[in-house]
Amino acid sequence: MPKSKLRKKVQEQHAHVQEVVDHAPHGPLESPKWLAPTMVGAFLVGLFWIVTFYVSQTRYPIPNIGAWNMLVGFSFIAFGFSLATKWR
């Protein structure tokens, strides 16, 4: 019994897709050398900022913004987490 033309088209499409996948360029397998130190630095700065805010009884690191110092500290930590998603 002869094969249908539809089956041949599907097989040709799958073969073409496989060729495209085989020749797809690969991205870098390693993260840049600056990424890990910057990530760890952002974590530590954020932690230090929040600890300083609590230890100084809310007077430092920036005295006039009050509890917004917490937002600054957590922003550094969030920046560190955003860099952590790019680390390989």
N, CA, C and O atoms as a Tinker XYZ file with bonds, in Angstrom:
   352  protein
     1  N      0.837000   -1.159000    0.000000    73     2
     2  CA     0.000000    0.000000    0.000000    64     1     3
     3  C      0.900000    1.246000    0.000000    63     2     4     5
     4  O      1.828000    1.324000    0.805000    81     3
     5  N      0.651000    2.195000   -0.864000    73     3     6
     6  CA     1.491000    3.404000   -0.942000    64     5     7
     7  C      1.262000    4.320000    0.269000    63     6     8     9
     8  O      0.169000    4.374000    0.833000    81     7
     9  N      2.343000    5.048000    0.654000    73     7    10
    10  CA     2.248000    5.993000    1.762000    64     9    11
    11  C      1.584000    7.279000    1.284000    63    10    12    13
    12  O      1.691000    7.650000    0.115000    81    11
    13  N      0.912000    7.940000    2.187000    73    11    14
    14  CA     0.235000    9.178000    1.814000    64    13    15
    15  C      1.235000   10.314000    1.669000    63    14    16    17
    16  O      2.326000   10.268000    2.237000    81    15
    17  N      0.862000   11.326000    0.912000    73    15    18
    18  CA     1.723000   12.482000    0.716000    64    17    19
    19  C      1.845000   13.288000    2.009000    63    18    20    21
    20  O      2.882000   13.905000    2.256000    81    19
    21  N      0.820000   13.287000    2.817000    73    19    22
    22  CA     0.851000   14.022000    4.069000    64    21    23
    23  C      1.949000   13.493000    4.978000    63    22    24    25
    24  O      2.650000   14.276000    5.619000    81    23
    25  N      2.106000   12.194000    5.042000    73    23    26
    26  CA     3.131000   11.609000    5.887000    64    25    27
    27  C      4.524000   12.024000    5.420000    63    26    28    29
    28  O      5.399000   12.275000    6.249000    81    27
    29  N      4.745000   12.100000    4.112000    73    27    30
    30  CA     6.044000   12.518000    3.593000    64    29    31
    31  C      6.325000   13.970000    3.973000    63    30    32    33
    32  O      7.459000   14.307000    4.312000    81    31
    33  N      5.311000   14.834000    3.922000    73    31    34
    34  CA     5.508000   16.242000    4.272000    64    33    35
    35  C      5.876000   16.391000    5.745000    63    34    36    37
    36  O      6.740000   17.196000    6.091000    81    35
    37  N      5.235000   15.632000    6.598000    73    35    38
    38  CA     5.524000   15.716000    8.027000    64    37    39
    39  C      6.948000   15.252000    8.300000    63    38    40    41
    40  O      7.659000   15.866000    9.095000    81    39
    41  N      7.366000   14.177000    7.649000    73    39    42
    42  CA     8.721000   13.680000    7.840000    64    41    43
    43  C      9.741000   14.684000    7.323000    63    42    44    45
    44  O     10.791000   14.862000    7.941000    81    43
    45  N      9.456000   15.343000    6.203000    73    43    46
    46  CA    10.380000   16.348000    5.671000    64    45    47
    47  C     10.472000   17.539000    6.612000    63    46    48    49
    48  O     11.555000   18.095000    6.792000    81    47
    49  N      9.356000   17.945000    7.220000    73    47    50
    50  CA     9.378000   19.063000    8.156000    64    49    51
    51  C     10.193000   18.719000    9.398000    63    50    52    53
    52  O     10.959000   19.545000    9.894000    81    51
    53  N     10.027000   17.496000    9.899000    73    51    54
    54  CA    10.791000   17.083000   11.067000    64    53    55
    55  C     12.288000   17.036000   10.747000    63    54    56    57
    56  O     13.111000   17.402000   11.586000    81    55
    57  N     12.637000   16.594000    9.560000    73    55    58
    58  CA    14.042000   16.549000    9.167000    64    57    59
    59  C     14.611000   17.962000    9.091000    63    58    60    61
    60  O     15.750000   18.192000    9.497000    81    59
    61  N     13.831000   18.910000    8.576000    73    59    62
    62  CA    14.289000   20.293000    8.475000    64    61    63
    63  C     14.463000   20.911000    9.864000    63    62    64    65
    64  O     15.440000   21.619000   10.108000    81    63
    65  N     13.542000   20.652000   10.754000    73    63    66
    66  CA    13.638000   21.181000   12.118000    64    65    67
    67  C     14.859000   20.603000   12.816000    63    66    68    69
    68  O     15.551000   21.319000   13.539000    81    67
    69  N     15.133000   19.329000   12.613000    73    67    70
    70  CA    16.294000   18.694000   13.224000    64    69    71
    71  C     17.581000   19.327000   12.719000    63    70    72    73
    72  O     18.518000   19.504000   13.496000    81    71
    73  N     17.652000   19.679000   11.411000    73    71    74
    74  CA    18.833000   20.339000   10.865000    64    73    75
    75  C     19.039000   21.701000   11.511000    63    74    76    77
    76  O     20.169000   22.071000   11.828000    81    75
    77  N     17.965000   22.446000   11.709000    73    75    78
    78  CA    18.057000   23.768000   12.317000    64    77    79
    79  C     18.527000   23.652000   13.756000    63    78    80    81
    80  O     19.346000   24.457000   14.201000    81    79
    81  N     18.030000   22.675000   14.489000    73    79    82
    82  CA    18.421000   22.488000   15.884000    64    81    83
    83  C     19.885000   22.078000   15.968000    63    82    84    85
    84  O     20.594000   22.541000   16.861000    81    83
    85  N     20.356000   21.230000   15.072000    73    83    86
    86  CA    21.739000   20.776000   15.101000    64    85    87
    87  C     22.717000   21.912000   14.851000    63    86    88    89
    88  O     23.831000   21.886000   15.376000    81    87
    89  N     22.334000   22.903000   14.067000    73    87    90
    90  CA    23.242000   23.978000   13.686000    64    89    91
    91  C     22.998000   25.257000   14.476000    63    90    92    93
    92  O     23.542000   26.302000   14.120000    81    91
    93  N     22.211000   25.208000   15.520000    73    91    94
    94  CA    21.933000   26.400000   16.315000    64    93    95
    95  C     23.186000   26.796000   17.098000    63    94    96    97
    96  O     23.853000   25.937000   17.675000    81    95
    97  N     23.510000   28.101000   17.121000    73    95    98
    98  CA    24.700000   28.532000   17.870000    64    97    99
    99  C     24.456000   28.410000   19.372000    63    98   100   101
   100  O     23.357000   28.671000   19.860000    81    99
   101  N     25.487000   28.014000   20.081000    73    99   102
   102  CA    25.383000   27.859000   21.522000    64   101   103
   103  C     25.935000   29.102000   22.194000    63   102   104   105
   104  O     26.901000   29.696000   21.714000    81   103
   105  N     25.333000   29.493000   23.291000    73   103   106
   106  CA    25.775000   30.646000   24.056000    64   105   107
   107  C     27.004000   30.293000   24.880000    63   106   108   109
   108  O     27.465000   29.152000   24.866000    81   107
   109  N     27.520000   31.262000   25.585000    73   107   110
   110  CA    28.706000   30.971000   26.410000    64   109   111
   111  C     28.350000   30.020000   27.549000    63   110   112   113
   112  O     27.283000   30.128000   28.152000    81   111
   113  N     29.247000   29.101000   27.829000    73   111   114
   114  CA    29.003000   28.109000   28.858000    64   113   115
   115  C     29.452000   28.588000   30.233000    63   114   116   117
   116  O     29.121000   27.962000   31.240000    81   115
   117  N     30.202000   29.688000   30.292000    73   115   118
   118  CA    30.671000   30.210000   31.556000    64   117   119
   119  C     30.161000   31.628000   31.739000    63   118   120   121
   120  O     29.931000   32.347000   30.767000    81   119
   121  N     29.988000   32.019000   32.979000    73   119   122
   122  CA    29.592000   33.394000   33.259000    64   121   123
   123  C     30.844000   34.279000   33.236000    63   122   124   125
   124  O     31.962000   33.787000   33.386000    81   123
   125  N     30.647000   35.584000   33.049000    73   123   126
   126  CA    31.808000   36.486000   33.061000    64   125   127
   127  C     32.509000   36.463000   34.422000    63   126   128   129
   128  O     31.887000   36.163000   35.441000    81   127
   129  N     33.783000   36.776000   34.431000    73   127   130
   130  CA    34.564000   36.697000   35.668000    64   129   131
   131  C     34.130000   37.739000   36.692000    63   130   132   133
   132  O     34.331000   37.530000   37.888000    81   131
   133  N     33.544000   38.846000   36.266000    73   131   134
   134  CA    33.128000   39.896000   37.187000    64   133   135
   135  C     31.800000   39.581000   37.874000    63   134   136   137
   136  O     31.462000   40.220000   38.870000    81   135
   137  N     31.052000   38.624000   37.369000    73   135   138
   138  CA    29.693000   38.404000   37.861000    64   137   139
   139  C     29.655000   37.892000   39.302000    63   138   140   141
   140  O     28.908000   38.432000   40.119000    81   139
   141  N     30.425000   36.889000   39.625000    73   139   142
   142  CA    30.386000   36.312000   40.982000    64   141   143
   143  C     30.855000   37.309000   42.041000    63   142   144   145
   144  O     30.184000   37.440000   43.064000    81   143
   145  N     31.976000   38.022000   41.849000    73   143   146
   146  CA    32.357000   39.001000   42.874000    64   145   147
   147  C     31.347000   40.135000   43.027000    63   146   148   149
   148  O     31.114000   40.609000   44.139000    81   147
   149  N     30.755000   40.568000   41.934000    73   147   150
   150  CA    29.751000   41.629000   42.010000    64   149   151
   151  C     28.508000   41.142000   42.737000    63   150   152   153
   152  O     27.927000   41.875000   43.537000    81   151
   153  N     28.102000   39.924000   42.466000    73   151   154
   154  CA    26.930000   39.340000   43.129000    64   153   155
   155  C     27.159000   39.239000   44.638000    63   154   156   157
   156  O     26.318000   39.669000   45.427000    81   155
   157  N     28.283000   38.680000   45.028000    73   155   158
   158  CA    28.589000   38.536000   46.447000    64   157   159
   159  C     28.736000   39.903000   47.104000    63   158   160   161
   160  O     28.299000   40.102000   48.237000    81   159
   161  N     29.349000   40.839000   46.394000    73   159   162
   162  CA    29.493000   42.193000   46.912000    64   161   163
   163  C     28.150000   42.863000   47.145000    63   162   164   165
   164  O     27.964000   43.537000   48.158000    81   163
   165  N     27.207000   42.688000   46.218000    73   163   166
   166  CA    25.868000   43.276000   46.382000    64   165   167
   167  C     25.159000   42.658000   47.579000    63   166   168   169
   168  O     24.489000   43.366000   48.331000    81   167
   169  N     25.297000   41.343000   47.767000    73   167   170
   170  CA    24.706000   40.698000   48.945000    64   169   171
   171  C     25.291000   41.278000   50.239000    63   170   172   173
   172  O     24.558000   41.597000   51.176000    81   171
   173  N     26.613000   41.409000   50.272000    73   171   174
   174  CA    27.265000   41.882000   51.489000    64   173   175
   175  C     26.965000   43.346000   51.778000    63   174   176   177
   176  O     26.767000   43.717000   52.935000    81   175
   177  N     26.929000   44.183000   50.745000    73   175   178
   178  CA    26.599000   45.599000   50.945000    64   177   179
   179  C     25.176000   45.730000   51.470000    63   178   180   181
   180  O     24.925000   46.509000   52.389000    81   179
   181  N     24.246000   44.978000   50.898000    73   179   182
   182  CA    22.863000   45.021000   51.372000    64   181   183
   183  C     22.746000   44.559000   52.811000    63   182   184   185
   184  O     22.040000   45.172000   53.611000    81   183
   185  N     23.435000   43.482000   53.140000    73   183   186
   186  CA    23.408000   42.980000   54.506000    64   185   187
   187  C     24.027000   43.986000   55.471000    63   186   188   189
   188  O     23.471000   44.250000   56.537000    81   187
   189  N     25.170000   44.543000   55.100000    73   187   190
   190  CA    25.838000   45.529000   55.939000    64   189   191
   191  C     24.959000   46.771000   56.125000    63   190   192   193
   192  O     24.904000   47.339000   57.215000    81   191
   193  N     24.278000   47.183000   55.060000    73   191   194
   194  CA    23.393000   48.352000   55.121000    64   193   195
   195  C     22.273000   48.126000   56.148000    63   194   196   197
   196  O     22.002000   48.997000   56.975000    81   195
   197  N     21.635000   46.972000   56.092000    73   195   198
   198  CA    20.526000   46.670000   56.999000    64   197   199
   199  C     21.017000   46.503000   58.435000    63   198   200   201
   200  O     20.370000   46.983000   59.365000    81   199
   201  N     22.152000   45.829000   58.628000    73   199   202
   202  CA    22.697000   45.653000   59.971000    64   201   203
   203  C     23.084000   47.001000   60.565000    63   202   204   205
   204  O     22.825000   47.258000   61.740000    81   203
   205  N     23.704000   47.863000   59.759000    73   203   206
   206  CA    24.064000   49.201000   60.229000    64   205   207
   207  C     22.830000   49.988000   60.628000    63   206   208   209
   208  O     22.849000   50.710000   61.624000    81   207
   209  N     21.769000   49.858000   59.869000    73   207   210
   210  CA    20.523000   50.557000   60.173000    64   209   211
   211  C     19.972000   50.124000   61.525000    63   210   212   213
   212  O     19.531000   50.963000   62.310000    81   211
   213  N     19.994000   48.835000   61.804000    73   211   214
   214  CA    19.472000   48.339000   63.076000    64   213   215
   215  C     20.402000   48.625000   64.251000    63   214   216   217
   216  O     19.936000   49.025000   65.318000    81   215
   217  N     21.696000   48.431000   64.078000    73   215   218
   218  CA    22.649000   48.618000   65.165000    64   217   219
   219  C     22.719000   50.094000   65.576000    63   218   220   221
   220  O     22.878000   50.394000   66.759000    81   219
   221  N     22.605000   51.005000   64.627000    73   219   222
   222  CA    22.677000   52.442000   64.938000    64   221   223
   223  C     21.341000   52.990000   65.430000    63   222   224   225
   224  O     21.197000   54.202000   65.585000    81   223
   225  N     20.387000   52.141000   65.670000    73   223   226
   226  CA    19.047000   52.520000   66.118000    64   225   227
   227  C     18.397000   53.497000   65.137000    63   226   228   229
   228  O     17.864000   54.531000   65.539000    81   227
   229  N     18.448000   53.162000   63.866000    73   227   230
   230  CA    17.828000   53.842000   62.717000    64   229   231
   231  C     18.413000   55.232000   62.433000    63   230   232   233
   232  O     17.762000   56.051000   61.785000    81   231
   233  N     19.645000   55.507000   62.915000    73   231   234
   234  CA    20.263000   56.801000   62.623000    64   233   235
   235  C     21.146000   56.774000   61.382000    63   234   236   237
   236  O     21.304000   57.803000   60.725000    81   235
   237  N     21.715000   55.643000   61.051000    73   235   238
   238  CA    22.623000   55.533000   59.910000    64   237   239
   239  C     22.133000   54.451000   58.991000    63   238   240   241
   240  O     21.246000   53.711000   59.417000    81   239
   241  N     22.587000   54.279000   57.832000    73   239   242
   242  CA    23.614000   54.912000   57.014000    64   241   243
   243  C     23.189000   56.276000   56.443000    63   242   244   245
   244  O     24.043000   57.149000   56.287000    81   243
   245  N     21.932000   56.486000   56.132000    73   243   246
   246  CA    21.477000   57.811000   55.697000    64   245   247
   247  C     20.481000   58.285000   56.749000    63   246   248   249
   248  O     19.391000   57.723000   56.862000    81   247
   249  N     20.839000   59.309000   57.519000    73   247   250
   250  CA    20.027000   59.637000   58.685000    64   249   251
   251  C     18.629000   60.186000   58.385000    63   250   252   253
   252  O     17.708000   59.925000   59.159000    81   251
   253  N     18.439000   60.909000   57.332000    73   251   254
   254  CA    17.172000   61.622000   57.145000    64   253   255
   255  C     16.102000   60.837000   56.399000    63   254   256   257
   256  O     14.992000   61.344000   56.234000    81   255
   257  N     16.386000   59.628000   55.943000    73   255   258
   258  CA    15.349000   58.914000   55.191000    64   257   259
   259  C     14.645000   57.850000   56.021000    63   258   260   261
   260  O     13.698000   57.221000   55.549000    81   259
   261  N     15.096000   57.645000   57.240000    73   259   262
   262  CA    14.400000   56.751000   58.161000    64   261   263
   263  C     14.341000   55.314000   57.680000    63   262   264   265
   264  O     15.361000   54.723000   57.324000    81   263
   265  N     13.129000   54.751000   57.672000    73   263   266
   266  CA    12.948000   53.344000   57.335000    64   265   267
   267  C     13.193000   53.044000   55.857000    63   266   268   269
   268  O     13.250000   51.876000   55.472000    81   267
   269  N     13.337000   54.062000   55.032000    73   267   270
   270  CA    13.663000   53.822000   53.624000    64   269   271
   271  C     15.045000   53.202000   53.475000    63   270   272   273
   272  O     15.373000   52.662000   52.418000    81   271
   273  N     15.854000   53.274000   54.523000    73   271   274
   274  CA    17.144000   52.588000   54.504000    64   273   275
   275  C     16.974000   51.089000   54.302000    63   274   276   277
   276  O     17.821000   50.444000   53.684000    81   275
   277  N     15.891000   50.537000   54.818000    73   275   278
   278  CA    15.608000   49.113000   54.611000    64   277   279
   279  C     15.420000   48.817000   53.128000    63   278   280   281
   280  O     15.909000   47.808000   52.622000    81   279
   281  N     14.712000   49.700000   52.439000    73   279   282
   282  CA    14.494000   49.513000   51.002000    64   281   283
   283  C     15.812000   49.560000   50.236000    63   282   284   285
   284  O     16.017000   48.789000   49.299000    81   283
   285  N     16.699000   50.458000   50.631000    73   283   286
   286  CA    18.008000   50.540000   49.979000    64   285   287
   287  C     18.780000   49.240000   50.192000    63   286   288   289
   288  O     19.361000   48.701000   49.250000    81   287
   289  N     18.788000   48.741000   51.414000    73   287   290
   290  CA    19.502000   47.491000   51.701000    64   289   291
   291  C     18.926000   46.308000   50.940000    63   290   292   293
   292  O     19.667000   45.502000   50.377000    81   291
   293  N     17.607000   46.208000   50.924000    73   291   294
   294  CA    16.990000   45.099000   50.193000    64   293   295
   295  C     17.139000   45.263000   48.685000    63   294   296   297
   296  O     17.109000   44.272000   47.955000    81   295
   297  N     17.297000   46.483000   48.210000    73   295   298
   298  CA    17.542000   46.694000   46.776000    64   297   299
   299  C     18.897000   46.120000   46.374000    63   298   300   301
   300  O     19.027000   45.499000   45.319000    81   299
   301  N     19.908000   46.332000   47.222000    73   299   302
   302  CA    21.214000   45.715000   46.950000    64   301   303
   303  C     21.098000   44.190000   46.927000    63   302   304   305
   304  O     21.676000   43.536000   46.058000    81   303
   305  N     20.367000   43.635000   47.862000    73   303   306
   306  CA    20.197000   42.178000   47.924000    64   305   307
   307  C     19.430000   41.677000   46.694000    63   306   308   309
   308  O     19.771000   40.637000   46.132000    81   307
   309  N     18.399000   42.413000   46.279000    73   307   310
   310  CA    17.644000   42.027000   45.080000    64   309   311
   311  C     18.526000   42.093000   43.842000    63   310   312   313
   312  O     18.417000   41.244000   42.957000    81   311
   313  N     19.395000   43.088000   43.770000    73   311   314
   314  CA    20.330000   43.178000   42.651000    64   313   315
   315  C     21.259000   41.965000   42.641000    63   314   316   317
   316  O     21.568000   41.427000   41.578000    81   315
   317  N     21.702000   41.538000   43.817000    73   315   318
   318  CA    22.535000   40.328000   43.912000    64   317   319
   319  C     21.798000   39.099000   43.424000    63   318   320   321
   320  O     22.378000   38.263000   42.732000    81   319
   321  N     20.515000   38.976000   43.776000    73   319   322
   322  CA    19.730000   37.831000   43.300000    64   321   323
   323  C     19.525000   37.892000   41.790000    63   322   324   325
   324  O     19.515000   36.854000   41.128000    81   323
   325  N     19.361000   39.094000   41.237000    73   323   326
   326  CA    19.192000   39.177000   39.779000    64   325   327
   327  C     20.474000   38.753000   39.070000    63   326   328   329
   328  O     20.420000   38.153000   37.997000    81   327
   329  N     21.627000   39.061000   39.665000    73   327   330
   330  CA    22.886000   38.585000   39.086000    64   329   331
   331  C     23.041000   37.083000   39.265000    63   330   332   333
   332  O     23.635000   36.416000   38.418000    81   331
   333  N     22.513000   36.541000   40.362000    73   331   334
   334  CA    22.626000   35.105000   40.614000    64   333   335
   335  C     21.887000   34.286000   39.568000    63   334   336   337
   336  O     22.251000   33.139000   39.312000    81   335
   337  N     20.853000   34.859000   38.961000    73   335   338
   338  CA    20.129000   34.111000   37.930000    64   337   339
   339  C     20.940000   33.975000   36.645000    63   338   340   341
   340  O     20.640000   33.113000   35.818000    81   339
   341  N     21.956000   34.803000   36.465000    73   339   342
   342  CA    22.799000   34.745000   35.265000    64   341   343
   343  C     24.085000   33.948000   35.473000    63   342   344   345
   344  O     24.858000   33.747000   34.536000    81   343
   345  N     24.304000   33.502000   36.691000    73   343   346
   346  CA    25.540000   32.798000   37.027000    64   345   347
   347  C     25.452000   31.345000   36.573000    63   346   348   349
   348  O     24.440000   30.679000   36.793000    81   347
   349  N     26.515000   30.856000   35.940000    73   347   350
   350  CA    26.569000   29.469000   35.471000    64   349   351
   351  C     27.718000   28.751000   36.098000    63   350   352
   352  O     27.930000   27.569000   35.826000    81   351
